[in-house]
Amino acid sequence: QVQLVESGGGLVQAGGSLRLSCAASGRTTTTYAMAWFRQAPGKEREFVAWITPSGSHIDYRDSVQGRFTISRDNAKNTVALQMNSLTFEDTAVYYCAAGLGGTQRAAYHYWGQGTQVTVSS
């Protein structure tokens, strides 16, 4: 019922910035919490950031706190992830998700296909 499409991934040098965007369609996004997860090769998919339906609460994993900013624009049905001061450890496929909220993968029922972020050292 919800389709999510990520964009904005690419290759960036360490210390650089990148902005990811997720466009939602199919149902109103105001019903859902939105989140970003990422998965590096050989590792489990991990929580990055999430935001409540109204945008009133935001949470980040410790390693991106202060560097990444999640935001949403319900009028445009989009959610973004601004990533600054990128490091090699941020290299992963980044996934947009919609669901009940929180940091757990199981709480999210709709997922995008992912966008690759590669940070060169």
ROLO-185405 format. One record per residue (C-alpha): residue in three letters; x negated, y negated, z negated. Coordinates in steps of 0.1 Angstrom, whole numbers. Layout:
NODE_ALA_X_Y_Z;
...
//
This chain:
NODE_GLN_0_0_0;
NODE_VAL_-30_-22_-4;
NODE_GLN_-58_-25_22;
NODE_LEU_-91_-40_12;
NODE_VAL_-118_-51_36;
NODE_GLU_-152_-63_24;
NODE_SER_-175_-86_43;
NODE_GLY_-207_-107_37;
NODE_GLY_-232_-79_31;
NODE_GLY_-266_-80_47;
NODE_LEU_-303_-82_42;
NODE_VAL_-317_-109_18;
NODE_GLN_-351_-116_2;
NODE_ALA_-355_-113_-35;
NODE_GLY_-345_-145_-52;
NODE_GLY_-320_-153_-26;
NODE_SER_-282_-155_-26;
NODE_LEU_-253_-137_-9;
NODE_ARG_-216_-141_-10;
NODE_LEU_-193_-111_-6;
NODE_SER_-157_-115_2;
NODE_CYS_-128_-91_0;
NODE_ALA_-96_-96_20;
NODE_ALA_-64_-79_8;
NODE_SER_-33_-71_26;
NODE_GLY_-2_-49_23;
NODE_ARG_11_-61_-10;
NODE_THR_8_-91_-31;
NODE_THR_-25_-93_-49;
NODE_THR_-12_-111_-79;
NODE_THR_0_-78_-93;
NODE_TYR_-35_-63_-95;
NODE_ALA_-67_-68_-113;
NODE_MET_-96_-70_-88;
NODE_ALA_-131_-57_-93;
NODE_TRP_-164_-51_-76;
NODE_PHE_-184_-19_-80;
NODE_ARG_-216_-8_-64;
NODE_GLN_-234_24_-56;
NODE_ALA_-270_29_-48;
NODE_PRO_-284_60_-31;
NODE_GLY_-285_89_-55;
NODE_LYS_-267_70_-82;
NODE_GLU_-231_69_-96;
NODE_ARG_-208_41_-86;
NODE_GLU_-211_14_-113;
NODE_PHE_-190_-15_-124;
NODE_VAL_-202_-49_-115;
NODE_ALA_-174_-74_-123;
NODE_TRP_-136_-76_-127;
NODE_ILE_-110_-103_-129;
NODE_THR_-74_-102_-142;
NODE_PRO_-44_-109_-119;
NODE_SER_-42_-145_-129;
NODE_GLY_-79_-150_-131;
NODE_SER_-76_-157_-169;
NODE_HIS_-103_-132_-179;
NODE_ILE_-135_-121_-162;
NODE_ASP_-161_-95_-172;
NODE_TYR_-195_-86_-159;
NODE_ARG_-220_-59_-164;
NODE_ASP_-249_-71_-185;
NODE_SER_-275_-70_-157;
NODE_VAL_-256_-94_-135;
NODE_GLN_-243_-118_-162;
NODE_GLY_-254_-153_-154;
NODE_ARG_-263_-144_-118;
NODE_PHE_-231_-132_-103;
NODE_THR_-197_-149_-102;
NODE_ILE_-164_-132_-94;
NODE_SER_-135_-154_-83;
NODE_ARG_-101_-149_-67;
NODE_ASP_-78_-170_-45;
NODE_ASN_-44_-155_-48;
NODE_ALA_-30_-179_-22;
NODE_LYS_-54_-164_3;
NODE_ASN_-53_-129_-10;
NODE_THR_-91_-128_-14;
NODE_VAL_-117_-121_-40;
NODE_ALA_-153_-131_-38;
NODE_LEU_-186_-122_-55;
NODE_GLN_-212_-149_-54;
NODE_MET_-246_-133_-60;
NODE_ASN_-276_-154_-69;
NODE_SER_-312_-146_-79;
NODE_LEU_-309_-112_-62;
NODE_THR_-334_-85_-70;
NODE_PHE_-343_-52_-54;
NODE_GLU_-323_-35_-81;
NODE_ASP_-291_-51_-67;
NODE_THR_-295_-31_-35;
NODE_ALA_-264_-10_-31;
NODE_VAL_-231_-6_-12;
NODE_TYR_-207_-30_-28;
NODE_TYR_-170_-20_-30;
NODE_CYS_-140_-41_-37;
NODE_ALA_-112_-25_-57;
NODE_ALA_-76_-33_-69;
NODE_GLY_-59_-17_-98;
NODE_LEU_-51_-19_-135;
NODE_GLY_-83_-37_-146;
NODE_GLY_-112_-29_-168;
NODE_THR_-146_-14_-161;
NODE_GLN_-136_22_-153;
NODE_ARG_-134_35_-118;
NODE_ALA_-103_55_-125;
NODE_ALA_-83_23_-132;
NODE_TYR_-86_13_-96;
NODE_HIS_-63_29_-71;
NODE_TYR_-73_9_-39;
NODE_TRP_-108_6_-25;
NODE_GLY_-124_-10_4;
NODE_GLN_-149_8_27;
NODE_GLY_-179_-11_12;
NODE_THR_-205_-35_25;
NODE_GLN_-242_-29_23;
NODE_VAL_-264_-53_4;
NODE_THR_-301_-49_8;
NODE_VAL_-326_-70_-12;
NODE_SER_-362_-69_1;
NODE_SER_-391_-74_-23;
//
